[in-house]
Every structure is written in C-alpha cells, then in structure tokens.
Amino acid sequence: MLTLPEPCLVVLVGPGAAGKSTWAAAHFRSDRVVSSDALRALAGAGEDDIAASGDAFEILELVVERRVRRGLTTVVDTLGLDAARRRRWIGLARECGMPCVAVAFDTPAAQCRARNRARTGKRIPADVLTRQLREWTRTRDVLPDEGFSLVLHETAVRTAPPAFAEAATARQRQAEAPARLRFGLHLAEFKGVDVRATAQAAEAAGFDAVYVMDHFRQIPQVGRAWDDFLESWTTLAYIAACTERVRLGTLVSGVTYRNVAHLGKIAATLDVLSGGRAVCGLGLAWFKDEHKAYGWDFPNVRERYALLEDALQLLPLLWGKGSPGFQGRVLNVPEAMCYPRPVHGRIPIIVGGNGERHTLRLAAQYADAANVMGDLETVRRKASVLRQYNRQTALTHLTTALVSRDDRALDALVEAGRGRRPRDTYAAAVHAGTVDDHIGRFRALADSGVQEVMVRLPHPDCMEPMSQVIAAFRG
C-alpha cells in the first residue's frame, strides 16, 4: 500500500462508472471526499439534477479551496476531465505547499458501459458516457505532464503525517540491513499515570531508559498548571526501586532550578542506589512563569549560558576524586566533594536544546550527548552542526509517537486523544502511525546520526506496539 503525505490534495480522474467513488470510499473517510454528485444533490433536487451542475461545481471549487488553504487532506471526486480545473487545483496545492496527486482510472470502456447499464439509478446516458470515454483517452496521455506531484493508477493508498514521508524506503533498509538505536521512554505528565506500572512496562517492552521532564508544575504545551506533576529526581529514585535495568534521567533539569553542587549530589545518590543507572540532563531553563511562581531568579540568556557552562565543568569535578575547589564565571564551590562517588566514576550528561551557536557547542565541548527536537530535516541539520564541533558527542532526539498495530486501531487512538482539536492536526502533532511507519521513521533518524530516541507515548495502548518498533532495532 502506498503512503501519501498528510495533508495532500487528491484528484480523481476518469470517465463515469470507472470506480472513482468506490475507490475513494475504500481509502478515505467520507469527511475528506468532496463529490460533485453529492453537491449536485445539495444544490438541486438530487444527484441526477443535471441543471444543478453549475451550482454544484461552484460550491465544489469553494470547498476545495477552503480545505486546501486550511491544510486539510481533500479528495476531489469528479470526472476530473476538465483541464482548466486540474490546472487550478495543481496551482492551489502548490501555493499552499501541499502535494497534489492524480489518481487515474483507466477502466476498460466495455467495463464502464457494463457497470453503467447495471446501475439502478444515476445511469449515464450512453452518448454522454461515450464522450467521457473519448475525453479520458485524450486526458490519459497528458496527465503525467501536467505538474502533479504524483500520478497513480487506482492503487491502494493511505495517508500519514509528513514525519513518515521517507518511512517506506527507510523501513526497507532496516529490514535488509538493521541499524541499532536506543530508546528511552519520556514521561511528561503524571495525571492519572501509574508510575510503577508504566516504568515496569517500559522495561518489559525493551526501552533502554526512562526519562522524566524536570519541571515543578505542568507546562502549557502539555496541560494545565494545576495538573498533577511529580518532582523529577524523587520520581526517578522511586522508579529505580521499581526497575532493574533501565537508565534513569531527567530531560532536562533546568540549570537554574537547584544549586548545581546539590544537583550533582542528588544525581550521584540516584546513581549509587540504582547500581549506576543515572543520567544527568541539563538545559538552559526557559519557563519564566514557573520561576516567578516559585520565587526564583530568572537570569537573562547570557547569564544562564554562563551558569550552564559552569555546571558542565563543575559536575564531573564534583563526581571525581577528592574535594577540589571550583571557580567559574558564575559558580564558586570551595570543596567539590561527593561521596559515595558515582558507580562508574562519573554520570553521563545530556545537554538539551536546539541552539546551534551556543547549546550544541557546549554539548560538544563538555557533555556526552546533545538532545534536540524537530522534524527530520531539522535533526539532520543539528547533526551536521554537532559533528563540526565534535564527532564524539552523541546525538539524541526527543519526540512523541502515537503507535498502533494498524490503521484501524490508529484511527481509534487518534479519535480518543484529539479532544476538540482537528483530527489531522492532532495526528501530525503526535506523529500518529503504525508500527511499520515508526520503524521507517526511526531508521531515517538513525541514518541522520541519532543514537537514542526519547519517546513520549500519548496513550497506554501504545506500549505494546512500541515494543515491536524497538525489537526491529535490536538486530
């Protein structure tokens, strides 16, 4: 089955009785299909009211334009034999940055006539169908040269968010030459979440790590300020007691949230009690309202970068032997002492953030890994920048994945989770896709240089199919 990018404009082209409406109903939800017959019934006395055709097409043009400008996948179910209309639709899609796909129905003339005769209603007059068949023969020859993004011939299709644009070919690469990729479960909300059960399920599913978002109240991108939200390092200590294997870290701790030396002691304690599984995520901190609510200072960006660089130098010193003094640009720690020391002598540090001039440079200079967000092209660019600074620093990626075993189950999860948001907008935001979609998506990320993916699962039912995705990267 061919996967088309979401959103797209799909134009059906072929004579009457060629099977266009049947094909559209089989591959797209009815709310995505704009049908000239249905609009004729709306504008006139019924689908057979030919006198209403002009009004029906006027409405159709308006509906198609409004939907495309809103970025909604739209299937135009007409004869598609009017060249001027096809050119308008191609131009409209191009203007809105949307692919325009033609689906050609090259049904044999005899079959079209037989289907037409078998109809109990909406039968096309024989001479009209003959003209349509003749026009289709001319249209078929010019269709590939009209500027469509793709011309298909009545094949099975589905749509998926843009994140899966390269998924099919990448999935094939993974099947033929498997790449390895680590996976971490990212917990960004706690309202109604059984932390123990979730962490244990993640370990059983094959996740390599569990990361928690380090804030003190929920961020507006995820929920409401008063939603239940657990303190990160305390939560990680609890998860350590509930699990045996997974690494445990914050993604990421704002450098302004705690005295940095105290943060180092907290991380070392977690590491010792978990048997060497701690990971220390660090970031610049951005949530000004949170600082204001708790009465913390929120320095300007320049000062926060100075603090972050000091922290990146201090923490390894703190976790090392002895009690050396540290004097940085901002921090002054007379005795950087931490006993017991981390199990492996130090704790891996991940710097989170997309800034190319400062954040990635600091990650490359001091940290074990950089964590970035964004689409595949963004990740590729960040990987290139990071390599220029330091080829040894690992690249990790934070993302959301709504995963399900097949399209039917996926549709149900999207519908359950979208609330009042438009369905397609929500599906794109959470990267709604099947197991195969995500195998391809993560392989493309691995090919871009990503070594670990931190995944937020928006629904508990995603855990089992996500385990299948993870298994594909275990070799």
C-alpha positions as CSV (number, residue, x, y, z in Angstrom):
1,M,0.0,0.0,0.0
2,L,1.3,3.4,-1.0
3,T,1.5,6.1,1.8
4,L,0.7,9.6,0.8
5,P,1.9,12.6,2.9
6,E,-0.6,14.3,5.1
7,P,-2.1,16.6,4.0
8,C,-2.4,16.3,0.3
9,L,-4.9,17.1,-2.5
10,V,-6.0,14.0,-4.4
11,V,-7.8,14.5,-7.7
12,L,-9.6,11.5,-9.2
13,V,-9.6,11.4,-13.0
14,G,-11.6,9.1,-15.2
15,P,-14.8,8.5,-17.0
16,G,-18.1,7.8,-15.4
17,A,-18.6,4.3,-13.9
18,A,-14.8,3.8,-13.7
19,G,-14.9,3.2,-10.0
20,K,-13.8,6.5,-8.6
21,S,-16.3,6.9,-5.8
22,T,-15.9,3.3,-4.8
23,W,-12.2,3.7,-4.6
24,A,-12.5,7.0,-2.6
25,A,-14.8,5.3,-0.1
26,A,-12.4,2.4,0.4
27,H,-9.4,4.5,1.1
28,F,-10.6,7.8,2.7
29,R,-13.0,8.9,5.4
30,S,-16.2,10.4,3.9
31,D,-15.4,13.8,5.5
32,R,-12.3,14.1,3.2
33,V,-14.1,13.4,0.0
34,V,-15.7,16.3,-2.0
35,S,-18.1,14.8,-4.5
36,S,-19.7,16.6,-7.4
37,D,-22.6,14.2,-7.3
38,A,-23.2,14.9,-3.6
39,L,-23.0,18.6,-4.1
40,R,-25.5,18.4,-7.0
41,A,-27.9,16.8,-4.6
42,L,-27.2,19.7,-2.2
43,A,-27.7,22.4,-4.7
44,G,-30.5,20.8,-6.7
45,A,-33.2,18.2,-6.5
46,G,-30.9,15.2,-6.3
47,E,-27.7,13.7,-7.7
48,D,-29.4,13.4,-11.1
49,D,-30.4,17.0,-11.3
50,I,-28.1,18.0,-14.2
51,A,-29.5,21.5,-14.2
52,A,-27.8,22.0,-10.8
53,S,-24.3,21.0,-12.1
54,G,-23.1,24.6,-12.4
55,D,-24.0,25.5,-8.9
56,A,-22.6,22.2,-7.6
57,F,-19.2,22.8,-9.2
58,E,-19.2,26.4,-7.9
59,I,-19.7,25.0,-4.4
60,L,-17.1,22.3,-5.0
61,E,-14.4,24.8,-6.1
62,L,-15.1,26.9,-3.0
63,V,-15.0,23.8,-0.6
64,V,-11.7,22.5,-2.2
65,E,-10.1,25.9,-1.9
66,R,-11.1,26.4,1.7
67,R,-10.0,22.9,2.7
68,V,-6.6,23.1,1.0
69,R,-5.9,26.6,2.5
70,R,-6.6,25.1,5.9
71,G,-4.1,22.3,5.2
72,L,-6.7,19.5,5.1
73,T,-6.4,16.4,3.0
74,T,-9.0,16.6,0.3
75,V,-10.2,14.1,-2.3
76,V,-11.9,15.6,-5.3
77,D,-14.4,13.1,-6.6
78,T,-15.4,14.4,-10.1
79,L,-14.8,13.2,-13.6
80,G,-11.6,15.3,-13.4
81,L,-11.6,15.6,-17.2
82,D,-11.6,19.4,-17.2
83,A,-8.0,20.5,-17.9
84,A,-8.6,24.1,-16.6
85,R,-9.9,22.8,-13.3
86,R,-7.0,20.4,-12.9
87,R,-4.5,23.3,-13.5
88,R,-6.3,25.4,-10.9
89,W,-6.1,22.6,-8.3
90,I,-2.4,21.9,-9.0
91,G,-1.7,25.6,-8.6
92,L,-3.7,25.9,-5.4
93,A,-1.9,22.9,-3.9
94,R,1.5,24.3,-4.9
95,E,0.6,27.7,-3.4
96,C,-0.3,26.1,-0.1
97,G,2.8,23.9,-0.1
98,M,0.7,20.7,-0.5
99,P,1.4,17.8,-2.8
100,C,-1.3,17.3,-5.5
101,V,-1.8,13.7,-6.5
102,A,-3.8,12.5,-9.5
103,V,-5.4,9.0,-9.4
104,A,-6.1,7.8,-12.9
105,F,-8.9,5.3,-13.5
106,D,-8.1,3.6,-16.8
107,T,-11.0,1.2,-16.6
108,P,-11.8,-0.5,-20.0
109,A,-14.6,1.1,-21.9
110,A,-16.6,-2.1,-22.0
111,Q,-16.4,-2.4,-18.2
112,C,-17.6,1.2,-17.7
113,R,-20.6,0.6,-20.0
114,A,-21.5,-2.7,-18.3
115,R,-21.3,-1.0,-14.9
116,N,-23.4,1.8,-16.1
117,R,-26.1,-0.5,-17.5
118,A,-26.2,-2.4,-14.2
119,R,-27.0,0.8,-12.2
120,T,-30.5,1.1,-10.8
121,G,-30.0,4.9,-10.5
122,K,-27.7,7.6,-11.7
123,R,-27.3,5.9,-15.1
124,I,-25.3,7.9,-17.5
125,P,-26.8,8.4,-21.0
126,A,-24.9,6.2,-23.4
127,D,-23.9,9.0,-25.7
128,V,-22.6,11.1,-22.7
129,L,-20.6,8.1,-21.4
130,T,-19.1,7.7,-24.9
131,R,-17.9,11.3,-24.9
132,Q,-16.4,10.9,-21.5
133,L,-14.5,7.8,-22.6
134,R,-13.2,9.7,-25.6
135,E,-12.2,12.6,-23.5
136,W,-10.5,10.3,-21.0
137,T,-8.3,8.8,-23.8
138,R,-7.0,12.3,-24.5
139,T,-6.6,13.2,-20.8
140,R,-4.7,10.0,-20.0
141,D,-1.9,10.9,-22.4
142,V,-1.3,14.4,-21.0
143,L,-1.9,13.7,-17.3
144,P,1.8,12.8,-16.5
145,D,3.0,16.2,-17.9
146,E,0.6,18.5,-16.1
147,G,2.6,19.1,-12.9
148,F,1.0,16.7,-10.5
149,S,3.3,15.6,-7.6
150,L,2.4,12.0,-8.5
151,V,0.1,10.2,-10.9
152,L,-1.2,6.9,-9.6
153,H,-3.3,4.3,-11.3
154,E,-6.1,3.1,-9.0
155,T,-3.7,1.7,-6.4
156,A,-4.3,1.2,-2.7
157,V,-3.3,4.2,-0.7
158,R,-3.3,5.6,2.8
159,T,-2.1,9.0,4.3
160,A,0.3,9.6,7.1
161,P,1.8,12.7,8.7
162,P,4.8,14.3,7.0
163,A,7.2,12.7,9.5
164,F,6.6,9.4,7.6
165,A,7.5,10.8,4.2
166,E,10.6,8.6,4.0
167,A,9.3,5.8,6.1
168,A,8.6,3.2,3.4
169,T,12.1,3.2,1.9
170,A,13.8,3.6,5.4
171,R,11.8,0.6,6.7
172,Q,13.0,-1.5,3.8
173,R,16.6,-0.5,4.7
174,Q,16.0,-1.6,8.3
175,A,14.7,-5.0,7.1
176,E,17.7,-5.5,4.8
177,A,20.5,-4.1,7.0
178,P,19.3,-3.4,10.5
179,A,20.7,-0.4,12.4
180,R,20.8,-0.2,16.1
181,L,19.1,2.5,18.1
182,R,18.5,3.1,21.8
183,F,15.0,4.1,23.0
184,G,14.0,6.0,26.2
185,L,10.5,6.5,27.4
186,H,9.8,10.1,28.2
187,L,7.3,10.9,31.0
188,A,5.9,14.4,30.5
189,E,2.7,14.2,32.6
190,F,1.6,12.3,35.7
191,K,-2.1,13.0,35.9
192,G,-3.8,9.6,36.1
193,V,-0.4,7.8,35.5
194,D,0.6,4.7,37.5
195,V,4.4,5.4,37.6
196,R,5.4,2.0,38.8
197,A,3.3,0.1,36.2
198,T,4.4,2.4,33.4
199,A,8.1,2.1,34.3
200,Q,7.9,-1.7,34.6
201,A,6.0,-1.9,31.3
202,A,8.7,0.2,29.6
203,E,11.4,-2.1,30.8
204,A,9.5,-5.1,29.7
205,A,8.9,-3.5,26.3
206,G,12.6,-3.1,25.7
207,F,13.1,0.6,26.5
208,D,16.7,1.3,27.4
209,A,15.9,4.2,29.7
210,V,13.1,6.2,31.4
211,Y,13.4,10.0,31.4
212,V,11.2,12.4,33.2
213,M,10.5,16.0,32.4
214,D,12.0,18.3,35.1
215,H,9.5,21.0,36.0
216,F,7.7,21.9,39.2
217,R,4.3,22.4,37.6
218,Q,2.9,21.3,34.2
219,I,4.0,23.3,31.2
220,P,1.3,24.9,29.0
221,Q,2.3,22.8,25.9
222,V,1.2,19.7,27.7
223,G,-1.5,20.6,30.2
224,R,-2.8,22.9,33.0
225,A,-0.6,24.4,35.7
226,W,-2.6,22.6,38.4
227,D,-2.4,19.2,36.8
228,D,-0.6,16.6,39.0
229,F,3.1,16.9,38.4
230,L,5.8,15.0,40.3
231,E,9.3,16.3,41.3
232,S,11.7,14.6,38.8
233,W,14.6,13.3,40.9
234,T,12.4,12.0,43.6
235,T,10.3,10.2,40.9
236,L,13.5,8.7,39.4
237,A,14.5,7.3,42.8
238,Y,11.1,5.6,43.0
239,I,11.4,4.2,39.5
240,A,14.9,2.9,40.4
241,A,13.3,0.8,43.1
242,C,10.7,-0.5,40.7
243,T,13.0,-1.5,37.8
244,E,16.3,-3.4,37.3
245,R,17.8,-2.4,34.0
246,V,16.7,0.9,32.5
247,R,18.8,4.0,32.8
248,L,17.2,6.9,34.7
249,G,17.5,10.6,33.9
250,T,15.9,14.0,33.6
251,L,15.2,15.5,30.2
252,V,16.3,18.0,31.2
253,S,17.0,19.7,34.5
254,G,16.9,23.5,34.2
255,V,20.3,24.8,35.4
256,T,18.5,27.5,37.4
257,Y,16.3,25.0,39.4
258,R,18.8,23.9,42.0
259,N,22.1,24.7,43.5
260,V,24.4,23.0,41.0
261,A,26.6,21.2,43.5
262,H,23.4,20.0,45.3
263,L,22.1,18.7,41.9
264,G,25.3,16.8,41.5
265,K,24.9,15.2,44.9
266,I,21.3,14.2,44.0
267,A,22.3,12.6,40.8
268,A,25.2,10.7,42.4
269,T,22.9,9.4,45.1
270,L,20.4,8.1,42.4
271,D,23.3,6.6,40.6
272,V,24.6,4.7,43.6
273,L,21.2,3.5,44.7
274,S,20.3,2.4,41.2
275,G,23.5,0.5,40.6
276,G,25.0,3.0,38.1
277,R,21.9,3.8,36.0
278,A,21.7,7.6,36.5
279,V,21.8,10.1,33.6
280,C,22.0,13.9,34.2
281,G,20.1,16.0,31.7
282,L,20.9,19.7,31.8
283,G,19.4,22.7,30.0
284,L,19.3,26.4,29.9
285,A,15.8,26.6,31.5
286,W,13.1,28.6,29.7
287,F,9.9,28.6,31.8
288,K,9.8,32.1,33.2
289,D,6.4,31.8,34.8
290,E,7.5,28.8,36.8
291,H,10.4,30.7,38.2
292,K,8.2,33.6,39.0
293,A,5.7,31.4,40.8
294,Y,8.3,29.8,43.0
295,G,10.2,33.0,43.7
296,W,13.3,32.0,41.8
297,D,15.5,34.4,39.9
298,F,15.3,34.1,36.1
299,P,18.6,35.5,34.8
300,N,18.9,36.7,31.2
301,V,20.0,34.3,28.5
302,R,23.7,35.3,28.6
303,E,23.8,34.7,32.3
304,R,22.1,31.4,32.1
305,Y,24.5,30.2,29.4
306,A,27.4,31.2,31.8
307,L,25.7,29.2,34.5
308,L,25.2,26.2,32.2
309,E,28.9,26.2,31.2
310,D,30.0,26.4,34.8
311,A,27.7,23.5,35.7
312,L,29.0,21.4,32.8
313,Q,32.5,21.8,34.2
314,L,31.7,21.5,37.9
315,L,29.7,18.3,37.8
316,P,32.4,16.0,36.5
317,L,34.8,17.6,39.0
318,L,32.3,17.0,41.8
319,W,31.9,13.3,40.9
320,G,35.6,12.8,40.7
321,K,38.1,12.1,43.5
322,G,39.0,14.4,46.3
323,S,37.5,17.8,47.1
324,P,38.9,20.3,44.6
325,G,37.7,23.9,44.6
326,F,35.9,25.3,41.6
327,Q,35.8,28.9,40.5
328,G,33.8,29.6,37.3
329,R,32.2,32.6,35.7
330,V,29.2,32.4,38.0
331,L,29.7,29.5,40.4
332,N,32.1,29.3,43.3
333,V,32.4,25.9,45.1
334,P,35.3,25.8,47.6
335,E,35.0,22.0,48.0
336,A,33.6,20.0,45.2
337,M,33.2,16.7,47.2
338,C,30.8,13.9,46.6
339,Y,31.0,10.6,48.4
340,P,29.9,8.0,47.6
341,R,31.0,8.7,44.1
342,P,29.0,7.5,41.1
343,V,29.3,3.8,40.4
344,H,31.3,4.2,37.2
345,G,33.2,7.3,38.3
346,R,31.0,9.8,36.5
347,I,27.5,10.2,35.3
348,P,26.6,10.7,31.6
349,I,25.5,14.2,30.9
350,I,22.9,15.1,28.2
351,V,22.5,18.8,27.2
352,G,19.1,19.6,25.8
353,G,18.3,22.4,23.4
354,N,18.4,23.2,19.7
355,G,20.6,26.3,19.8
356,E,23.4,25.8,17.2
357,R,25.8,28.5,18.2
358,H,25.8,28.0,22.0
359,T,23.9,25.0,23.2
360,L,25.3,22.5,20.7
361,R,28.7,23.9,21.1
362,L,28.6,23.5,24.9
363,A,27.2,19.9,24.5
364,A,30.1,19.1,22.1
365,Q,32.7,20.6,24.5
366,Y,31.5,19.1,27.8
367,A,28.7,16.6,27.5
368,D,28.3,13.0,26.4
369,A,25.2,13.8,24.3
370,A,23.1,16.5,22.9
371,N,19.3,16.2,22.8
372,V,17.4,18.0,20.0
373,M,13.8,18.3,18.8
374,G,12.2,18.9,15.4
375,D,11.5,17.2,12.1
376,L,13.9,15.0,10.2
377,E,15.4,17.9,8.3
378,T,16.0,19.8,11.5
379,V,17.6,16.8,13.1
380,R,19.9,16.4,10.1
381,R,21.0,20.0,10.3
382,K,21.7,19.7,14.1
383,A,23.6,16.5,13.5
384,S,25.8,18.3,10.9
385,V,26.4,21.2,13.3
386,L,27.3,18.9,16.2
387,R,29.7,16.9,14.0
388,Q,31.5,20.1,13.2
389,Y,32.0,20.8,16.9
390,N,32.8,17.2,18.0
391,R,32.3,13.9,16.2
392,Q,32.4,12.0,19.5
393,T,29.4,13.7,21.1
394,A,26.3,11.5,20.7
395,L,23.0,12.9,19.2
396,T,19.7,12.1,20.8
397,H,16.2,13.1,19.8
398,L,13.1,13.9,21.8
399,T,9.8,13.1,20.1
400,T,6.2,12.0,20.5
401,A,4.9,8.8,19.0
402,L,1.3,7.6,18.8
403,V,1.9,4.0,17.7
404,S,-0.7,1.3,16.8
405,R,-0.7,-2.1,15.1
406,D,-2.7,-1.0,12.1
407,D,-4.6,1.9,10.6
408,R,-8.0,1.0,12.1
409,A,-6.6,0.9,15.7
410,L,-4.6,4.0,15.0
411,D,-7.8,5.9,13.9
412,A,-9.4,4.9,17.2
413,L,-6.5,6.2,19.2
414,V,-6.4,9.5,17.3
415,E,-10.1,10.0,17.8
416,A,-9.8,9.2,21.5
417,G,-7.0,11.6,22.1
418,R,-7.7,14.6,19.9
419,G,-10.4,16.2,22.1
420,R,-11.6,19.3,20.3
421,R,-8.6,19.6,18.1
422,P,-8.9,18.9,14.3
423,R,-8.2,15.2,13.7
424,D,-5.4,15.7,11.2
425,T,-3.7,18.5,13.2
426,Y,-3.6,16.2,16.3
427,A,-2.4,13.2,14.2
428,A,0.5,15.2,12.9
429,A,1.4,16.7,16.3
430,V,1.7,13.2,17.9
431,H,3.2,11.5,14.8
432,A,0.3,9.0,14.6
433,G,1.5,6.0,12.7
434,T,1.6,2.2,12.6
435,V,4.4,0.0,13.8
436,D,5.8,-0.1,10.2
437,D,5.5,3.7,9.9
438,H,7.6,4.2,13.0
439,I,10.2,1.6,12.1
440,G,10.8,3.6,9.0
441,R,10.7,7.0,10.7
442,F,13.2,5.9,13.4
443,R,15.5,4.3,10.8
444,A,15.6,7.6,9.0
445,L,16.5,9.3,12.2
446,A,19.2,6.7,12.9
447,D,20.6,7.4,9.4
448,S,20.8,11.1,10.2
449,G,23.1,10.4,13.1
450,V,20.7,9.9,16.0
451,Q,21.8,7.3,18.5
452,E,19.0,7.4,21.0
453,V,15.3,8.4,20.7
454,M,13.4,9.6,23.8
455,V,9.7,8.9,23.1
456,R,6.6,10.2,24.7
457,L,3.7,7.8,24.3
458,P,0.4,9.7,24.4
459,H,-1.7,6.6,25.2
460,P,-1.1,3.4,27.3
461,D,-2.1,1.3,24.4
462,C,1.0,2.5,22.5
463,M,3.3,0.5,24.8
464,E,2.8,-2.9,23.2
465,P,3.2,-1.8,19.5
466,M,6.1,0.3,20.5
467,S,7.8,-2.8,21.8
468,Q,7.6,-4.2,18.2
469,V,9.3,-1.0,16.9
470,I,12.1,-1.3,19.5
471,A,12.5,-5.0,18.6
472,A,13.2,-4.0,15.0
473,F,16.3,-2.2,16.1
474,R,17.8,-4.9,18.3
475,G,19.4,-6.8,15.4
